[in-house]
Amino acid sequence: MTHIKATNLANRYNSINAAPTISLAEAIKRTKNWRNFVLKLLGASSEQKNMQAASQPLLNQQIFRAINIQMDDINWLKAQHPEARAIRLYLSLPDPNHPYQITGILVPVDGQNTDLLTDVIDKNMSLEELMNSTESSTIYDFTQPCPSVCNVSSPLFNDSNSVLPYCKPKR
């Protein structure tokens, strides 16, 4: 796995071509690999996978596919934590009775790759108070899971969807 040292975005990517993009074909392949992996974990056979891909039954529709994060929330997080050099997303399951409602917990990360989990702490706070305080926490939960918030027509959601609506010329 390639690790990229946290640096200023402007220094990391001095042109659009230097950004760590992947092709649409590669993205479709990777997202399909993910869905097949999850189906395998859930015990689906190859025959069941083919049937599920064709008919989109409940199991295939419930596969965790993405996390939606509003740009306003990213900008707000950046403004609240100007010292952060990255944002780390931890996968979370708020309610184990709803295992397909995976969300992301966002945490600012400093230049030493350390999670910034708490803000200014009252010296008189006990560890238990600190652990249960939302006022001193810098752990954010404003993500929305897919399948709840999805673009179901995207070829990344289902590789049988058309790519044509997403291949638009630049203006």
C-alpha positions as CSV (number, residue, x, y, z in Angstrom):
1,M,0.0,0.0,0.0
2,T,1.3,3.5,-0.9
3,H,1.3,6.0,2.0
4,I,1.3,9.7,1.1
5,K,2.8,12.0,3.7
6,A,0.4,14.6,4.9
7,T,1.4,17.9,3.3
8,N,-0.2,21.0,1.9
9,L,-2.6,20.1,-1.0
10,A,-1.1,22.9,-3.1
11,N,2.4,21.5,-2.7
12,R,1.2,17.9,-3.3
13,Y,-0.6,18.5,-6.5
14,N,0.8,21.2,-8.7
15,S,-1.4,20.3,-11.7
16,I,-4.7,18.5,-12.1
17,N,-2.8,15.6,-13.8
18,A,-0.7,15.1,-10.7
19,A,-3.8,14.4,-8.5
20,P,-4.3,10.8,-7.4
21,T,-7.2,10.1,-9.7
22,I,-8.1,6.7,-11.2
23,S,-10.0,6.0,-14.4
24,L,-13.7,5.5,-14.5
25,A,-13.1,1.9,-15.7
26,E,-10.8,1.2,-12.7
27,A,-13.3,2.8,-10.3
28,I,-16.1,0.5,-11.7
29,K,-13.8,-2.5,-11.3
30,R,-12.9,-1.6,-7.7
31,T,-16.5,-1.0,-6.6
32,K,-17.6,-4.2,-8.2
33,N,-14.8,-6.0,-6.4
34,W,-16.1,-4.5,-3.2
35,R,-19.7,-5.7,-3.7
36,N,-18.5,-9.2,-4.7
37,F,-16.3,-9.3,-1.6
38,V,-19.2,-8.4,0.7
39,L,-21.5,-10.9,-1.0
40,K,-18.8,-13.5,-0.4
41,L,-18.5,-12.5,3.2
42,L,-22.2,-12.9,3.5
43,G,-22.0,-16.4,2.0
44,A,-23.5,-15.8,-1.4
45,S,-22.4,-18.3,-4.1
46,S,-21.3,-17.3,-7.6
47,E,-24.7,-18.3,-8.9
48,Q,-26.4,-16.2,-6.3
49,K,-24.2,-13.2,-7.1
50,N,-25.1,-13.4,-10.7
51,M,-28.8,-13.7,-9.8
52,Q,-28.5,-10.8,-7.4
53,A,-26.8,-8.6,-9.9
54,A,-29.5,-9.2,-12.4
55,S,-32.5,-8.8,-10.1
56,Q,-31.2,-6.4,-7.4
57,P,-32.8,-8.3,-4.5
58,L,-32.7,-6.8,-1.0
59,L,-29.3,-8.3,0.0
60,N,-27.6,-6.7,-3.0
61,Q,-29.3,-3.4,-2.4
62,Q,-28.2,-3.3,1.2
63,I,-24.5,-3.7,0.5
64,F,-22.7,-0.8,2.0
65,R,-21.3,1.1,-1.0
66,A,-20.4,4.6,-0.1
67,I,-20.5,7.4,2.4
68,N,-21.9,10.8,1.5
69,I,-20.2,13.8,3.0
70,Q,-21.4,17.3,2.3
71,M,-18.8,19.8,1.1
72,D,-20.1,22.4,3.6
73,D,-19.3,19.9,6.4
74,I,-15.8,19.4,5.1
75,N,-15.3,23.2,4.9
76,W,-16.7,23.7,8.4
77,L,-14.4,21.0,9.7
78,K,-11.4,22.7,8.1
79,A,-12.4,26.0,9.6
80,Q,-12.7,24.5,13.1
81,H,-9.4,22.8,12.9
82,P,-6.9,24.8,10.8
83,E,-4.0,22.9,12.5
84,A,-5.2,19.6,10.9
85,R,-3.4,18.4,7.9
86,A,-5.9,15.6,7.1
87,I,-9.2,14.1,7.9
88,R,-9.5,10.5,8.8
89,L,-12.7,8.6,8.3
90,Y,-13.5,5.7,10.6
91,L,-16.3,3.3,9.7
92,S,-18.9,3.0,12.4
93,L,-22.1,1.2,13.1
94,P,-24.4,3.3,15.3
95,D,-27.0,0.6,15.8
96,P,-26.0,-3.1,15.6
97,N,-29.6,-3.9,14.9
98,H,-29.3,-2.1,11.6
99,P,-26.0,-3.6,10.2
100,Y,-26.4,-2.0,6.7
101,Q,-26.5,1.5,8.1
102,I,-22.7,2.0,8.2
103,T,-21.6,5.6,8.7
104,G,-18.3,7.4,8.9
105,I,-16.8,9.2,11.8
106,L,-14.6,12.1,10.8
107,V,-11.5,13.0,12.9
108,P,-9.0,15.8,12.2
109,V,-5.4,14.5,11.9
110,D,-2.3,16.5,12.7
111,G,1.0,16.7,10.8
112,Q,2.4,13.7,12.7
113,N,-0.6,11.5,11.6
114,T,-2.2,11.6,15.1
115,D,-5.9,11.7,15.5
116,L,-7.1,15.0,17.2
117,L,-9.8,13.4,19.3
118,T,-10.4,16.2,21.9
119,D,-10.2,19.9,22.1
120,V,-9.4,22.2,25.0
121,I,-9.9,20.0,28.1
122,D,-10.9,21.2,31.5
123,K,-8.1,20.2,33.9
124,N,-10.8,19.2,36.5
125,M,-12.5,16.8,34.2
126,S,-12.3,13.1,35.0
127,L,-11.4,10.7,32.3
128,E,-14.9,9.3,32.4
129,E,-16.3,12.9,31.9
130,L,-13.9,13.5,29.1
131,M,-14.8,10.2,27.4
132,N,-18.5,11.1,27.5
133,S,-18.2,14.8,26.7
134,T,-19.5,16.0,23.3
135,E,-18.3,19.6,24.1
136,S,-14.6,18.6,24.2
137,S,-14.8,16.0,21.4
138,T,-13.5,16.6,17.9
139,I,-15.0,13.5,16.5
140,Y,-17.7,14.3,14.0
141,D,-20.7,12.3,12.7
142,F,-22.2,14.1,9.8
143,T,-21.9,11.4,7.2
144,Q,-24.8,9.7,5.4
145,P,-24.5,6.0,4.4
146,C,-25.2,4.5,1.0
147,P,-27.6,2.6,0.6
148,S,-29.6,5.3,2.4
149,V,-28.2,8.3,0.4
150,C,-27.1,6.9,-3.0
151,N,-26.9,7.7,-6.6
152,V,-28.4,4.4,-7.8
153,S,-27.9,5.2,-11.4
154,S,-24.1,5.6,-11.0
155,P,-21.9,2.9,-12.6
156,L,-20.1,2.9,-9.3
157,F,-23.3,1.8,-7.5
158,N,-23.9,-0.9,-10.1
159,D,-21.5,-1.8,-12.9
160,S,-24.5,-2.5,-15.2
161,N,-25.5,1.1,-15.1
162,S,-24.6,3.3,-18.1
163,V,-21.5,5.5,-17.9
164,L,-22.8,7.8,-20.7
165,P,-24.6,10.3,-18.4
166,Y,-21.3,10.7,-16.5
167,C,-19.1,11.3,-19.5
168,K,-19.7,15.0,-20.1
169,P,-17.4,17.3,-22.0
170,K,-15.8,20.2,-20.1
171,R,-17.5,23.5,-20.6
